[in-house]
C-alpha cells in the first residue's frame, strides 16, 4: 500500500463559485453601471449587453457548477430590477430570482445571496446614492422586501459586497461610477454603507431569525517596497489601515479610527451585526513613499519585479498572484474580529485567459487556507471568482476570471482545465497528492508543507 499525502477540509465545507447580477444577467439597463457604459467609460469601450444571459438561462451554468459537485453558489440580486422606480416593486423579477434559487436547491446547492453588489437603481443614484445618509432607509426597505420574498429559498445573505471597493474606486480613484476623486466623499460613503448594513441586519433578523447575515470586504495587502525604510513602512501602513482595517473596525465596533473619528459620526449598535465574516482576497501590492501623491496617502503602488502575475487588464489592476497573502489576511482579520464568528472566502480568483497559472494558484491559495484552518481559524467555505467569464466592470470583456471560458459571440461555454481540477477538489473535499501531480506537480512539496498533512492508505 502506498501512502498519499492529502489536505482534507472540514466536514460540511462549502465549495462553490461567486458571481454578480450585472456581470452575468444581461439586459440590466436601469442602474448606474449601465449609464456609465453608455457614457463610454468602460476602458474597452464595450458594454455588458447580454452578458452571460443569466436572466434567460442561468440554469445551464448552474448545471456546470453541479457537474463540478459544487455545494454552494453565490449570486446577487439586481436592486434595479426588483425596485425599478422608487416604491414600485416588480413581481416578475422576484419570480425569476425564485426560479434561480429553486433550481440551485434542486441541485443540492446552498444559495449565497448578495443584496448589493456595486449596482444602484438610477432613481437611487439620482437622489445622491450612498453619499446621502437620508437614502439609507431605501436600501433597508429593499433588503427587507427581498428577504421576505425569498426567505423560503435562501437563508444565507450578504448585505454588501466590498463597500471599501465601492467607495475607493467610485470616490477616490474615479474608475467606477460616479467617477469622483474626493477622499472625504469616500469616507462618508463608507460610513453610510456600514450604517446601512447595521440597520439592515436589525431589520432582517426578525424577518428570518435563523438566517445567516453578513457582509464581505475586500482585503488587499500593502507591503513596503523597502522594509528598512520608515517612510515606505509608513505609507504602506497608511494605505492598509484606511483600505482594509478602517472599514472592518467600523463594522466591528461602530467607531472609526483616528483621524476619521474626528470627521465621521459613530454608528450605534454596530457590534455583533454579522453572523459570519466574508473575506474577498486577490492580491498584494508593494508601496514606495512618494510625497507627490497625497490623495493616495503618499504611497506609490506597484507589483514587485519577478512576481507571478494575473493577466494585467487595461488599468493593470489585478497584480501579483500571492498565495501567502490569503493566510496573512485570515490571521489578521481573525485577530481583529476577536475570532468569534465563522469565516467564508466569498471571493478569490485569477485573471488568466490561457489557464496556465490558475490551477497552481487555486491549489496554493487553498493550501494556505488549510494552514489557517489547522491553526484554529474557522474558515467554513471557499467561493471561487468566478464560474464563467463575465463582464469585469470597467475592464469590460478584456480579462477572464472564469473556470469556464465564454465565447461572447456564440455564448458557448468551454470548461477550462482548472474547472476539472476544482471539481476533483470539491468531490474529495480535499487536495490530494494525485490532484497536485496531475495539475501542478511543481508545487507539490510547497502544497504539502503548508499545513497539517494527513497520511491515508490507498491502493498501490
C-alpha positions in Angstrom: 0.0 0.0 0.0 1.4 3.4 -1.0 0.8 6.5 1.1 -0.8 9.5 -0.4 -0.5 13.0 1.1 -3.7 14.9 1.5 -5.1 18.1 2.9 -8.6 17.4 4.0 -11.1 20.2 4.6 -13.7 20.2 7.4 -16.9 18.2 7.1 -19.7 20.3 5.6 -17.2 22.8 4.0 -18.9 24.9 1.3 -17.4 24.7 -2.2 -18.6 26.9 -5.0 -18.3 30.0 -7.1 -19.2 33.6 -6.8 -20.9 36.0 -9.3 -22.9 39.1 -9.5 -26.1 40.2 -11.3 -24.8 42.9 -13.6 -21.8 40.9 -14.7 -23.9 37.8 -15.6 -27.6 38.6 -16.2 -27.6 40.8 -19.2 -30.1 43.4 -20.0 -29.6 45.5 -16.9 -30.4 48.9 -18.2 -31.8 50.7 -15.1 -28.7 51.0 -12.9 -25.8 53.4 -12.7 -23.4 51.0 -14.3 -25.5 50.9 -17.5 -25.4 54.7 -17.6 -21.6 54.5 -17.1 -21.3 52.1 -20.0 -23.5 54.4 -22.2 -21.2 57.3 -21.4 -18.3 55.4 -22.9 -16.5 55.0 -19.5 -15.6 51.3 -19.9 -11.9 51.0 -20.8 -12.6 48.7 -23.8 -15.5 50.8 -25.0 -17.7 47.8 -24.5 -21.0 47.3 -22.6 -22.4 44.4 -20.6 -25.1 43.7 -23.2 -26.5 40.2 -22.9 -23.6 39.4 -20.6 -23.8 35.6 -19.7 -27.6 35.7 -20.4 -28.4 34.5 -16.9 -31.7 36.4 -16.9 -32.9 33.9 -19.5 -30.8 30.8 -18.9 -28.7 30.9 -15.7 -29.7 27.3 -15.1 -27.3 26.0 -17.8 -24.4 27.5 -15.9 -25.8 26.1 -12.6 -25.6 22.7 -14.3 -21.9 23.3 -14.9 -21.4 24.1 -11.3 -23.4 20.9 -10.4 -21.1 18.9 -12.6 -18.1 20.2 -10.5 -20.0 18.9 -7.5 -20.2 22.4 -6.0 -22.5 22.5 -3.0 -22.9 26.3 -3.0 -23.2 29.2 -5.4 -23.1 32.9 -4.7 -25.1 35.3 -6.8 -26.6 38.7 -6.3 -30.0 40.3 -6.7 -30.3 43.3 -9.0 -32.0 46.0 -6.9 -32.9 48.0 -10.1 -34.9 45.0 -11.4 -36.7 44.5 -8.1 -37.5 48.2 -7.5 -37.2 49.8 -10.9 -38.8 53.0 -9.6 -38.9 54.3 -6.1 -41.6 52.4 -4.2 -42.5 50.3 -7.3 -41.9 46.5 -6.9 -41.6 44.2 -9.8 -43.1 40.8 -9.0 -41.8 39.3 -12.3 -38.2 40.0 -11.1 -38.9 38.2 -7.8 -40.4 35.3 -9.7 -37.2 35.0 -11.8 -35.0 35.0 -8.8 -37.3 32.4 -7.1 -36.8 30.2 -10.2 -33.0 30.6 -10.0 -32.9 29.8 -6.3 -35.3 26.9 -6.6 -33.0 25.4 -9.3 -30.0 25.7 -7.1 -31.8 24.0 -4.3 -32.9 21.2 -6.6 -29.2 20.6 -7.3 -28.5 20.5 -3.6 -26.5 23.7 -3.8 -26.7 26.3 -1.0 -27.6 29.7 -2.4 -25.5 32.6 -1.0 -27.3 35.8 -2.0 -25.8 39.2 -2.1 -28.3 42.1 -1.8 -26.0 44.8 -3.2 -23.0 44.1 -5.5 -21.9 47.5 -6.8 -25.1 48.4 -8.7 -27.7 51.0 -7.7 -31.1 51.8 -9.3 -30.9 55.0 -11.3 -33.6 56.6 -9.2 -31.4 56.0 -6.1 -28.3 57.3 -7.8 -30.1 60.5 -8.8 -31.0 61.1 -5.2 -27.3 61.0 -4.3 -26.8 57.3 -3.7 -24.9 56.3 -0.6 -23.3 59.7 -0.4 -26.6 60.9 1.1 -27.3 59.5 4.6 -31.0 60.1 4.1 -31.0 57.3 1.4 -30.0 54.5 3.8 -33.7 53.8 4.5 -34.3 53.0 0.9 -31.7 50.2 0.9 -33.1 48.8 4.2 -36.6 48.8 2.8 -35.4 46.9 -0.3 -33.4 44.4 1.7 -36.4 43.5 3.9 -38.7 43.2 0.8 -36.2 40.9 -1.0 -35.6 38.7 2.0 -39.3 38.4 2.8 -39.9 37.3 -0.8 -37.1 34.8 -0.9 -36.5 33.5 2.6 -38.1 30.1 2.0 -35.4 29.5 -0.6 -32.3 31.1 1.0 -31.1 31.7 4.5 -27.5 32.9 3.7 -27.4 36.7 3.0 -24.6 39.1 2.2 -25.8 42.7 2.6 -23.0 44.4 0.7 -20.2 43.3 -1.5 -17.0 45.2 -0.8 -18.1 48.7 0.4 -14.5 49.6 0.6 -14.0 48.9 -3.1 -17.3 50.7 -4.0 -16.1 53.8 -2.1 -12.4 53.8 -3.2 -12.9 53.2 -6.9 -16.0 55.3 -7.2 -15.0 58.3 -5.0 -11.2 58.3 -4.7 -9.7 56.8 -7.9 -12.8 57.6 -10.1 -12.7 54.4 -12.2 -16.1 53.3 -11.1 -19.3 55.5 -11.1 -19.8 58.2 -10.1 -16.2 58.9 -11.1 -15.3 61.3 -8.3 -11.9 61.9 -6.8 -12.8 63.2 -3.3 -11.5 61.2 -0.3 -13.8 62.9 2.1 -16.8 61.7 0.0 -15.3 58.2 0.0 -15.2 58.2 3.8 -18.8 59.4 4.1 -20.0 56.8 1.6 -18.2 54.0 3.5 -19.8 55.2 6.8 -23.2 55.3 5.2 -22.8 51.8 3.8 -21.7 50.4 7.2 -24.7 52.1 8.8 -27.0 50.6 6.1 -25.6 47.2 6.8 -26.2 47.6 10.6 -29.8 48.8 10.1 -30.5 46.1 7.5 -29.2 43.5 10.0 -31.6 44.5 12.7 -34.5 44.8 10.2 -33.8 41.4 8.7 -33.2 39.4 12.0 -36.9 39.2 12.9 -37.8 38.5 9.3 -35.7 35.4 9.3 -34.5 34.6 12.8 -32.5 31.6 11.7 -30.9 33.2 8.7 -27.2 34.0 8.4 -26.5 37.6 7.7 -23.0 39.0 6.9 -21.0 41.4 4.7 -17.9 40.8 2.7 -14.9 43.2 2.5 -12.1 43.2 0.0 -8.7 42.8 1.6 -5.6 43.8 -0.2 -2.1 43.6 1.2 0.2 46.6 1.0 3.8 45.8 1.8 6.6 48.3 2.0 9.0 48.3 -1.0 11.9 48.6 1.4 11.2 47.1 4.8 14.2 49.1 6.2 12.7 52.4 5.1 10.4 54.0 7.7 8.8 56.2 5.0 7.9 53.1 2.9 6.6 51.3 6.0 4.5 54.4 7.0 3.0 54.8 3.5 2.2 51.1 3.3 0.7 51.1 6.8 -1.5 54.1 6.0 -2.9 52.5 2.8 -3.5 49.2 4.5 -5.2 50.8 7.5 -7.5 53.0 5.5 -8.4 50.4 2.9 -8.7 47.3 5.0 -8.9 48.0 8.7 -10.9 51.2 8.9 -14.0 49.6 7.4 -13.6 46.4 9.4 -13.2 48.3 12.7 -16.3 50.4 11.9 -18.3 47.2 11.3 -17.0 45.6 14.4 -17.4 48.5 16.8 -19.2 51.3 15.1 -16.2 53.5 15.7 -13.8 55.0 13.2 -10.0 55.1 13.6 -8.2 58.4 14.0 -8.5 60.9 12.3 -11.7 59.6 10.7 -13.4 59.7 14.1 -12.9 63.5 14.0 -15.0 63.7 10.8 -17.5 60.8 10.9 -20.2 60.1 13.4 -20.0 56.7 15.1 -22.6 54.1 14.3 -24.7 52.9 17.1 -25.2 49.2 17.9 -22.8 48.0 15.2 -21.1 45.4 17.4 -22.4 41.9 16.7 -24.2 42.7 13.4 -22.5 39.9 11.4 -23.2 36.2 11.7 -20.1 35.5 9.6 -17.2 37.3 8.0 -16.9 37.3 4.2 -13.3 37.6 3.0 -12.5 38.6 -0.6 -8.8 38.4 -1.4 -7.0 38.7 -4.7 -3.5 40.3 -4.5 -1.0 42.4 -2.7 1.0 45.5 -3.9 4.3 46.9 -2.9 4.3 50.5 -1.7 7.0 53.2 -2.0 6.8 56.5 -0.3 6.0 59.4 -2.8 5.3 62.9 -1.4 3.8 63.9 -4.8 0.6 61.9 -4.3 -1.1 62.9 -1.1 -4.5 61.7 -2.4 -3.1 58.2 -2.3 -1.7 58.6 1.2 1.8 59.3 -0.1 2.3 55.7 -1.4 3.1 54.7 -5.0 1.9 51.1 -5.5 3.5 48.6 -7.9 3.9 44.9 -8.5 7.2 43.5 -7.4 9.7 42.5 -10.0 9.7 38.8 -10.9 6.3 38.2 -9.4 3.9 35.7 -10.9 1.1 37.9 -12.1 -2.5 37.9 -13.2 -3.3 38.9 -16.8 -3.0 42.7 -16.3 -6.2 44.2 -17.7 -6.1 47.7 -19.2 -5.5 49.5 -16.0 -3.1 46.9 -14.7 -5.2 46.4 -11.6 -5.1 42.7 -10.9 -1.5 42.4 -9.8 0.6 39.7 -8.2 -0.6 36.1 -7.5 0.5 35.9 -3.9 -0.9 32.8 -2.1 0.6 33.6 1.3 -1.5 36.8 1.4 -4.7 34.9 2.0 -3.2 33.3 5.0 -1.9 36.6 6.3 -5.2 38.3 5.8 -7.1 35.5 7.6 -4.8 35.7 10.5 -5.1 39.4 10.8 -8.9 39.5 10.4 -9.3 36.7 12.9 -7.3 38.7 15.4 -9.1 42.0 14.7 -12.6 40.4 15.0 -11.9 38.6 18.3 -12.3 35.2 16.5 -16.0 34.6 17.4 -17.6 34.1 14.0 -17.1 31.7 11.1 -15.2 32.9 8.0 -16.1 32.3 4.4 -13.8 33.1 1.4 -16.5 34.8 -0.6 -14.2 35.7 -3.5 -10.8 34.6 -4.6 -9.8 34.3 -8.2 -7.3 34.9 -11.0 -7.4 36.7 -14.4 -5.8 34.0 -16.6 -7.2 33.6 -20.2 -4.8 30.8 -21.0 -5.4 29.0 -17.7 -1.7 28.3 -17.3 -1.4 29.9 -13.8 -4.9 29.4 -12.3 -4.7 25.7 -11.4 -1.5 26.2 -9.5 -2.8 29.4 -7.9 -6.0 27.7 -6.7 -4.0 24.9 -5.1 -1.6 27.2 -3.4 -4.3 29.5 -2.1 -6.3 26.6 -0.8 -3.2 25.1 0.9 -2.8 28.5 2.7 -6.5 28.4 3.7 -6.0 24.9 5.0 -3.0 26.1 7.0 -5.2 28.8 8.6 -7.8 26.2 9.5 -5.2 23.9 11.0 -4.2 26.9 13.3 -7.8 27.3 14.5 -9.3 29.9 12.2 -12.9 28.8 11.5 -13.0 29.0 7.7 -16.2 27.2 6.6 -16.2 27.7 2.8 -14.5 28.8 -0.4 -16.3 30.5 -3.3 -14.1 30.9 -6.3 -14.4 34.0 -8.5 -15.9 33.0 -10.9 -17.8 30.2 -12.6 -17.9 31.6 -16.2 -16.0 34.5 -17.8 -18.1 37.6 -17.3 -18.2 41.4 -17.7 -15.5 42.7 -15.5 -16.8 46.2 -14.6 -14.5 49.0 -16.0 -12.3 46.3 -17.7 -15.2 45.1 -19.9 -14.6 41.8 -21.5 -10.8 42.2 -21.6 -10.0 39.9 -18.7 -11.0 36.3 -18.0 -11.7 35.1 -14.4 -13.9 32.1 -15.3 -13.3 28.4 -14.6 -15.3 28.1 -17.7 -14.5 30.1 -20.9 -17.2 32.1 -22.5 -17.3 32.7 -26.3 -19.1 36.0 -26.3 -20.4 35.8 -29.8 -21.9 32.3 -29.6 -22.5 32.1 -25.8 -20.7 28.8 -26.0 -19.2 27.5 -22.7 -15.8 25.8 -22.7 -14.7 24.4 -19.4 -11.0 25.1 -18.7 -8.6 22.6 -17.1 -9.0 24.5 -13.8 -12.7 23.6 -13.8 -11.9 19.9 -13.9 -9.3 20.3 -11.1 -11.7 22.4 -9.0 -14.4 19.7 -9.5 -11.9 17.0 -8.2 -11.1 19.1 -5.1 -14.9 19.6 -4.4 -15.6 15.9 -4.8 -12.8 14.9 -2.5 -13.3 17.8 0.0 -9.6 17.8 -0.1 -6.4 18.5 -2.0 -4.9 15.1 -2.8 -1.4 14.3 -4.0 -2.9 12.8 -7.1 -4.7 16.1 -7.9 -1.5 18.2 -7.4 0.6 15.8 -9.5 -2.0 16.0 -12.3 -2.3 19.7 -12.5 0.7 21.4 -10.9 3.4 18.9 -9.9 6.0 21.7 -9.5 4.4 22.9 -6.3 3.7 19.5 -4.6 6.3 20.0 -1.9 5.1 23.5 -1.2 1.5 22.4 -1.0 2.0 19.7 1.5 4.4 21.7 3.5 2.0 24.5 4.4 -0.4 22.7 6.8 -1.3 19.6 8.7 -0.9 16.6 6.3 -3.0 13.5 6.8 -1.5 10.2 5.7 -4.0 7.9 4.2 -3.5 4.3 3.0 -4.6 3.9 -0.7 -4.1 1.0 -3.1 -0.7 1.0 -4.7 
